[in-house]
């Protein structure tokens, strides 16, 4: 089974009218409420430094989106921890507040698609400088909003010594605790039980102090998932937490898999697909900034039994694909292996 891609993709493309989004609009967080779909999308212009922002678009049907304003809703803060980028958001809500996790860098990364895979610009520092500065390491922070238009930056939620992105909050407390998925690149080797970066899970009492040791949740095992990471916030279903994740093969092609986690203990994987459910196929999924093909989900919602998956295509466009939730869950269960 594969997700059904919207024939009108991409649903958001770079906007030449705005300098901050005239090259990139991708990797959107998604929210649905009161008949309205909202996307908080990563955006960037064609500046050499490649500063990265987050914009907002809305839709009545989940497919046709309109930009809400001409300025970003979240931007790098000069001379602060996220002065280089704010990117790849994921959003959940607790009570009347929206909680946005976003990746950041202390310096802008430069036009990274022109370099070796996963390399960015890092300004010179003294040898004793912290790695997060000398290597311009990506990390993750939290911002809070009551309207998805104005945000209060709360600060870093991951260790500064790690390259730790794909940080995703579960949308509700479980057993009285908050849970987070994350992907620390340094957690590899015999001591960590995985040869390549993988998905880890940890919990917290307050959303800011994540000092409980992480547990390895899933690592790559199929040919299409040498490296894996979380994609969009898990969604509650009768079968358990429905969770999408991305896998990267040895040729750097990104595909998407799905799993079901125990509803009361999300550290337990009940089912996990052997086969991917989304892959790069169209020209804009294979010929954007990254030429080898990228589909990268960062938002999903369930509306009237349909799963809407919002994904970045080759780091340049926003797209959507859908599935009937019950059909997808049946597929995950039948396509799983121990």
One Martini backbone bead per residue (centre of mass of N, CA, C, O) as a GRO file, in nm:
protein
  338
    1UNK     BB    1   0.097   0.035   0.021
    2UNK     BB    2   0.008   0.372  -0.074
    3UNK     BB    3  -0.008   0.681  -0.076
    4UNK     BB    4  -0.216   0.943  -0.192
    5UNK     BB    5  -0.149   1.168  -0.424
    6UNK     BB    6  -0.194   1.480  -0.509
    7UNK     BB    7  -0.251   1.607  -0.827
    8UNK     BB    8  -0.183   1.924  -0.725
    9UNK     BB    9   0.096   1.899  -0.687
   10UNK     BB   10   0.205   2.143  -0.533
   11UNK     BB   11   0.068   2.339  -0.259
   12UNK     BB   12   0.360   2.472  -0.224
   13UNK     BB   13   0.554   2.745  -0.347
   14UNK     BB   14   0.761   2.956  -0.430
   15UNK     BB   15   0.773   3.318  -0.364
   16UNK     BB   16   0.870   3.594  -0.553
   17UNK     BB   17   0.747   3.829  -0.358
   18UNK     BB   18   0.939   3.690  -0.132
   19UNK     BB   19   1.257   3.676  -0.013
   20UNK     BB   20   1.207   3.446   0.224
   21UNK     BB   21   1.038   3.246  -0.026
   22UNK     BB   22   1.186   3.219  -0.334
   23UNK     BB   23   1.302   2.896  -0.294
   24UNK     BB   24   1.146   2.792  -0.021
   25UNK     BB   25   0.874   2.537   0.050
   26UNK     BB   26   0.868   2.324   0.338
   27UNK     BB   27   0.822   2.121   0.593
   28UNK     BB   28   0.526   2.092   0.741
   29UNK     BB   29   0.325   2.177   0.974
   30UNK     BB   30   0.009   2.045   1.120
   31UNK     BB   31  -0.341   2.167   1.145
   32UNK     BB   32  -0.676   2.090   1.288
   33UNK     BB   33  -0.958   2.330   1.307
   34UNK     BB   34  -1.268   2.423   1.254
   35UNK     BB   35  -1.227   2.352   0.931
   36UNK     BB   36  -0.903   2.410   0.951
   37UNK     BB   37  -0.604   2.427   0.777
   38UNK     BB   38  -0.258   2.424   0.893
   39UNK     BB   39   0.063   2.565   0.783
   40UNK     BB   40   0.404   2.530   0.892
   41UNK     BB   41   0.662   2.653   0.694
   42UNK     BB   42   0.947   2.621   0.535
   43UNK     BB   43   1.172   2.903   0.454
   44UNK     BB   44   1.353   3.048   0.163
   45UNK     BB   45   1.594   3.217   0.004
   46UNK     BB   46   1.861   3.331  -0.232
   47UNK     BB   47   2.069   3.354  -0.019
   48UNK     BB   48   2.388   3.270   0.067
   49UNK     BB   49   2.323   3.200   0.375
   50UNK     BB   50   2.040   3.073   0.429
   51UNK     BB   51   1.793   3.170   0.565
   52UNK     BB   52   1.540   3.045   0.798
   53UNK     BB   53   1.182   3.002   0.803
   54UNK     BB   54   0.830   3.058   0.910
   55UNK     BB   55   0.521   2.994   0.770
   56UNK     BB   56   0.165   3.064   0.680
   57UNK     BB   57  -0.109   2.840   0.598
   58UNK     BB   58  -0.446   2.796   0.453
   59UNK     BB   59  -0.747   2.571   0.465
   60UNK     BB   60  -1.066   2.408   0.382
   61UNK     BB   61  -0.955   2.108   0.235
   62UNK     BB   62  -0.621   2.036   0.243
   63UNK     BB   63  -0.515   2.149  -0.068
   64UNK     BB   64  -0.590   2.463  -0.068
   65UNK     BB   65  -0.362   2.726  -0.026
   66UNK     BB   66  -0.312   3.021   0.182
   67UNK     BB   67  -0.158   3.290   0.264
   68UNK     BB   68  -0.167   3.492   0.556
   69UNK     BB   69   0.121   3.634   0.520
   70UNK     BB   70   0.421   3.823   0.426
   71UNK     BB   71   0.535   3.715   0.692
   72UNK     BB   72   0.679   3.559   0.922
   73UNK     BB   73   0.612   3.375   1.229
   74UNK     BB   74   0.920   3.272   1.219
   75UNK     BB   75   1.252   3.380   1.327
   76UNK     BB   76   1.551   3.461   1.353
   77UNK     BB   77   1.763   3.560   1.625
   78UNK     BB   78   1.974   3.785   1.672
   79UNK     BB   79   2.224   3.689   1.879
   80UNK     BB   80   2.123   3.391   1.911
   81UNK     BB   81   2.070   3.055   1.913
   82UNK     BB   82   1.877   3.109   1.627
   83UNK     BB   83   2.031   3.297   1.403
   84UNK     BB   84   2.021   3.107   1.140
   85UNK     BB   85   1.764   2.904   1.214
   86UNK     BB   86   1.419   2.801   1.130
   87UNK     BB   87   1.298   2.455   1.127
   88UNK     BB   88   1.112   2.183   1.098
   89UNK     BB   89   0.819   2.174   1.207
   90UNK     BB   90   0.621   2.080   1.501
   91UNK     BB   91   0.273   2.024   1.614
   92UNK     BB   92   0.097   2.083   1.922
   93UNK     BB   93  -0.164   2.050   2.183
   94UNK     BB   94  -0.218   2.221   2.504
   95UNK     BB   95  -0.499   2.311   2.544
   96UNK     BB   96  -0.457   2.661   2.436
   97UNK     BB   97  -0.169   2.554   2.328
   98UNK     BB   98   0.100   2.575   2.106
   99UNK     BB   99   0.362   2.334   2.024
  100UNK     BB  100   0.686   2.410   1.887
  101UNK     BB  101   0.910   2.230   1.714
  102UNK     BB  102   1.253   2.332   1.622
  103UNK     BB  103   1.506   2.377   1.418
  104UNK     BB  104   1.854   2.486   1.469
  105UNK     BB  105   2.106   2.749   1.420
  106UNK     BB  106   2.357   2.977   1.492
  107UNK     BB  107   2.407   2.955   1.180
  108UNK     BB  108   2.403   2.984   0.872
  109UNK     BB  109   2.444   2.718   0.619
  110UNK     BB  110   2.408   2.781   0.350
  111UNK     BB  111   2.422   2.623   0.031
  112UNK     BB  112   2.407   2.293   0.095
  113UNK     BB  113   2.341   2.156  -0.193
  114UNK     BB  114   2.656   2.222  -0.287
  115UNK     BB  115   2.743   2.004  -0.102
  116UNK     BB  116   2.782   1.771   0.090
  117UNK     BB  117   2.616   1.560   0.255
  118UNK     BB  118   2.530   1.715   0.550
  119UNK     BB  119   2.650   2.006   0.488
  120UNK     BB  120   2.784   2.309   0.639
  121UNK     BB  121   2.839   2.611   0.743
  122UNK     BB  122   3.138   2.712   0.940
  123UNK     BB  123   3.276   2.918   1.133
  124UNK     BB  124   3.549   3.019   1.276
  125UNK     BB  125   3.725   2.862   1.553
  126UNK     BB  126   3.843   2.764   1.822
  127UNK     BB  127   3.932   2.451   1.927
  128UNK     BB  128   3.765   2.494   2.216
  129UNK     BB  129   3.509   2.512   2.094
  130UNK     BB  130   3.206   2.435   2.067
  131UNK     BB  131   3.051   2.231   1.848
  132UNK     BB  132   2.789   2.400   1.796
  133UNK     BB  133   2.979   2.623   1.664
  134UNK     BB  134   3.218   2.496   1.490
  135UNK     BB  135   2.970   2.312   1.329
  136UNK     BB  136   2.683   2.412   1.320
  137UNK     BB  137   2.472   2.266   1.489
  138UNK     BB  138   2.187   2.094   1.511
  139UNK     BB  139   1.884   2.174   1.685
  140UNK     BB  140   1.628   2.211   1.954
  141UNK     BB  141   1.320   2.393   1.997
  142UNK     BB  142   1.072   2.598   2.174
  143UNK     BB  143   0.735   2.707   2.094
  144UNK     BB  144   0.460   2.938   2.174
  145UNK     BB  145   0.095   2.944   2.109
  146UNK     BB  146  -0.255   3.075   2.049
  147UNK     BB  147  -0.261   3.129   1.693
  148UNK     BB  148  -0.009   3.066   1.484
  149UNK     BB  149   0.131   3.377   1.464
  150UNK     BB  150   0.245   3.396   1.758
  151UNK     BB  151   0.565   3.360   1.931
  152UNK     BB  152   0.727   3.195   2.206
  153UNK     BB  153   1.044   3.155   2.303
  154UNK     BB  154   1.185   2.909   2.522
  155UNK     BB  155   1.399   2.691   2.403
  156UNK     BB  156   1.598   2.446   2.459
  157UNK     BB  157   1.548   2.059   2.448
  158UNK     BB  158   1.845   1.985   2.386
  159UNK     BB  159   2.157   1.891   2.364
  160UNK     BB  160   2.435   2.085   2.275
  161UNK     BB  161   2.631   1.827   2.197
  162UNK     BB  162   2.407   1.765   1.984
  163UNK     BB  163   2.270   1.631   1.689
  164UNK     BB  164   1.920   1.723   1.733
  165UNK     BB  165   1.653   1.606   1.554
  166UNK     BB  166   1.340   1.516   1.506
  167UNK     BB  167   1.151   1.665   1.715
  168UNK     BB  168   0.870   1.505   1.889
  169UNK     BB  169   0.557   1.543   2.016
  170UNK     BB  170   0.320   1.432   2.198
  171UNK     BB  171  -0.035   1.524   2.220
  172UNK     BB  172  -0.008   1.378   2.511
  173UNK     BB  173  -0.029   1.251   2.798
  174UNK     BB  174   0.148   0.963   2.954
  175UNK     BB  175   0.120   0.883   3.261
  176UNK     BB  176   0.178   1.207   3.322
  177UNK     BB  177   0.367   1.231   3.063
  178UNK     BB  178   0.594   1.344   2.846
  179UNK     BB  179   0.678   1.293   2.494
  180UNK     BB  180   0.981   1.217   2.293
  181UNK     BB  181   1.119   1.245   1.981
  182UNK     BB  182   1.454   1.154   1.855
  183UNK     BB  183   1.786   1.229   1.658
  184UNK     BB  184   2.087   1.144   1.755
  185UNK     BB  185   2.378   1.119   1.573
  186UNK     BB  186   2.578   1.014   1.814
  187UNK     BB  187   2.389   0.750   1.855
  188UNK     BB  188   2.644   0.538   1.789
  189UNK     BB  189   2.712   0.208   1.829
  190UNK     BB  190   2.750  -0.034   2.059
  191UNK     BB  191   2.642   0.141   2.306
  192UNK     BB  192   2.355   0.195   2.125
  193UNK     BB  193   2.260  -0.037   1.908
  194UNK     BB  194   2.364   0.139   1.647
  195UNK     BB  195   2.501   0.229   1.330
  196UNK     BB  196   2.271   0.440   1.293
  197UNK     BB  197   2.064   0.669   1.294
  198UNK     BB  198   1.781   0.706   1.520
  199UNK     BB  199   1.501   0.637   1.723
  200UNK     BB  200   1.413   0.817   2.010
  201UNK     BB  201   1.296   0.807   2.364
  202UNK     BB  202   1.137   1.040   2.596
  203UNK     BB  203   1.074   1.195   2.919
  204UNK     BB  204   0.853   1.436   3.102
  205UNK     BB  205   0.712   1.675   3.332
  206UNK     BB  206   0.762   1.988   3.159
  207UNK     BB  207   0.907   2.007   2.851
  208UNK     BB  208   1.225   2.092   2.949
  209UNK     BB  209   1.313   1.836   3.131
  210UNK     BB  210   1.522   1.587   2.961
  211UNK     BB  211   1.691   1.378   3.194
  212UNK     BB  212   1.600   1.120   3.086
  213UNK     BB  213   1.681   0.850   2.950
  214UNK     BB  214   1.706   0.718   2.652
  215UNK     BB  215   1.529   0.516   2.408
  216UNK     BB  216   1.541   0.279   2.179
  217UNK     BB  217   1.300   0.237   1.931
  218UNK     BB  218   1.436   0.266   1.629
  219UNK     BB  219   1.589   0.098   1.352
  220UNK     BB  220   1.735   0.013   1.083
  221UNK     BB  221   1.645  -0.281   0.838
  222UNK     BB  222   1.597  -0.191   0.563
  223UNK     BB  223   1.710  -0.091   0.254
  224UNK     BB  224   1.548   0.208   0.290
  225UNK     BB  225   1.677   0.226   0.619
  226UNK     BB  226   1.959   0.316   0.736
  227UNK     BB  227   1.834   0.584   0.812
  228UNK     BB  228   1.634   0.729   1.083
  229UNK     BB  229   1.322   0.923   1.147
  230UNK     BB  230   1.106   1.125   1.248
  231UNK     BB  231   0.812   1.306   1.138
  232UNK     BB  232   0.527   1.301   1.286
  233UNK     BB  233   0.293   1.325   1.498
  234UNK     BB  234   0.137   1.125   1.680
  235UNK     BB  235  -0.170   0.926   1.651
  236UNK     BB  236  -0.466   0.853   1.779
  237UNK     BB  237  -0.587   0.516   1.805
  238UNK     BB  238  -0.731   0.207   1.853
  239UNK     BB  239  -0.437   0.063   1.794
  240UNK     BB  240  -0.272   0.330   1.849
  241UNK     BB  241   0.012   0.486   1.766
  242UNK     BB  242   0.041   0.671   1.482
  243UNK     BB  243   0.355   0.647   1.294
  244UNK     BB  244   0.579   0.834   1.114
  245UNK     BB  245   0.869   0.768   0.901
  246UNK     BB  246   1.206   0.803   0.792
  247UNK     BB  247   1.410   0.682   0.521
  248UNK     BB  248   1.764   0.628   0.439
  249UNK     BB  249   1.962   0.548   0.199
  250UNK     BB  250   2.279   0.509   0.052
  251UNK     BB  251   2.165   0.736  -0.175
  252UNK     BB  252   1.969   0.949  -0.010
  253UNK     BB  253   1.689   0.834  -0.015
  254UNK     BB  254   1.356   0.925   0.067
  255UNK     BB  255   1.128   0.755   0.285
  256UNK     BB  256   0.814   0.598   0.407
  257UNK     BB  257   0.692   0.489   0.717
  258UNK     BB  258   0.508   0.270   0.955
  259UNK     BB  259   0.359   0.271   1.291
  260UNK     BB  260   0.273   0.109   1.612
  261UNK     BB  261   0.204   0.219   1.934
  262UNK     BB  262   0.158   0.199   2.249
  263UNK     BB  263  -0.078   0.379   2.423
  264UNK     BB  264   0.067   0.339   2.728
  265UNK     BB  265   0.359   0.253   2.575
  266UNK     BB  266   0.564   0.418   2.344
  267UNK     BB  267   0.824   0.215   2.369
  268UNK     BB  268   0.629   0.024   2.205
  269UNK     BB  269   0.637  -0.182   1.924
  270UNK     BB  270   0.385  -0.345   1.744
  271UNK     BB  271   0.415  -0.215   1.447
  272UNK     BB  272   0.594  -0.252   1.117
  273UNK     BB  273   0.692  -0.171   0.819
  274UNK     BB  274   0.864  -0.307   0.549
  275UNK     BB  275   0.727  -0.108   0.364
  276UNK     BB  276   0.683   0.159   0.192
  277UNK     BB  277   0.437   0.454   0.148
  278UNK     BB  278   0.664   0.658   0.037
  279UNK     BB  279   0.801   0.820  -0.266
  280UNK     BB  280   0.996   0.934  -0.506
  281UNK     BB  281   0.856   1.045  -0.847
  282UNK     BB  282   0.847   1.328  -0.911
  283UNK     BB  283   1.010   1.597  -1.020
  284UNK     BB  284   0.977   1.769  -0.742
  285UNK     BB  285   1.098   1.513  -0.570
  286UNK     BB  286   1.386   1.489  -0.766
  287UNK     BB  287   1.439   1.828  -0.863
  288UNK     BB  288   1.543   1.998  -0.647
  289UNK     BB  289   1.784   2.061  -0.442
  290UNK     BB  290   1.759   1.761  -0.422
  291UNK     BB  291   1.844   1.503  -0.668
  292UNK     BB  292   1.772   1.207  -0.521
  293UNK     BB  293   1.523   1.228  -0.335
  294UNK     BB  294   1.242   1.375  -0.144
  295UNK     BB  295   1.038   1.264   0.136
  296UNK     BB  296   0.913   1.484   0.419
  297UNK     BB  297   0.740   1.441   0.688
  298UNK     BB  298   0.576   1.690   0.941
  299UNK     BB  299   0.257   1.638   0.887
  300UNK     BB  300  -0.059   1.534   1.059
  301UNK     BB  301  -0.410   1.440   0.997
  302UNK     BB  302  -0.744   1.363   1.117
  303UNK     BB  303  -1.037   1.348   0.892
  304UNK     BB  304  -1.294   1.155   0.870
  305UNK     BB  305  -1.080   0.895   0.839
  306UNK     BB  306  -0.851   1.081   0.718
  307UNK     BB  307  -0.520   1.094   0.614
  308UNK     BB  308  -0.301   1.373   0.632
  309UNK     BB  309   0.004   1.424   0.449
  310UNK     BB  310   0.276   1.642   0.507
  311UNK     BB  311   0.536   1.728   0.263
  312UNK     BB  312   0.854   1.740   0.155
  313UNK     BB  313   1.007   1.829  -0.165
  314UNK     BB  314   1.329   1.843  -0.210
  315UNK     BB  315   1.353   2.110  -0.027
  316UNK     BB  316   1.099   2.306  -0.191
  317UNK     BB  317   0.815   2.162  -0.128
  318UNK     BB  318   0.464   2.121  -0.084
  319UNK     BB  319   0.275   1.829   0.015
  320UNK     BB  320   0.008   1.573  -0.039
  321UNK     BB  321  -0.128   1.283   0.134
  322UNK     BB  322  -0.348   0.991   0.148
  323UNK     BB  323  -0.564   0.794   0.383
  324UNK     BB  324  -0.720   0.540   0.520
  325UNK     BB  325  -0.685   0.456   0.834
  326UNK     BB  326  -0.786   0.160   0.843
  327UNK     BB  327  -0.621   0.066   0.599
  328UNK     BB  328  -0.341   0.135   0.712
  329UNK     BB  329  -0.352  -0.040   0.966
  330UNK     BB  330  -0.388  -0.309   0.821
  331UNK     BB  331  -0.120  -0.290   0.672
  332UNK     BB  332   0.075  -0.272   0.908
  333UNK     BB  333  -0.003  -0.548   1.031
  334UNK     BB  334   0.054  -0.722   0.761
  335UNK     BB  335   0.364  -0.581   0.712
  336UNK     BB  336   0.496  -0.704   0.944
  337UNK     BB  337   0.778  -0.765   1.170
  338UNK     BB  338   0.978  -0.862   1.440
   0.00000   0.00000   0.00000
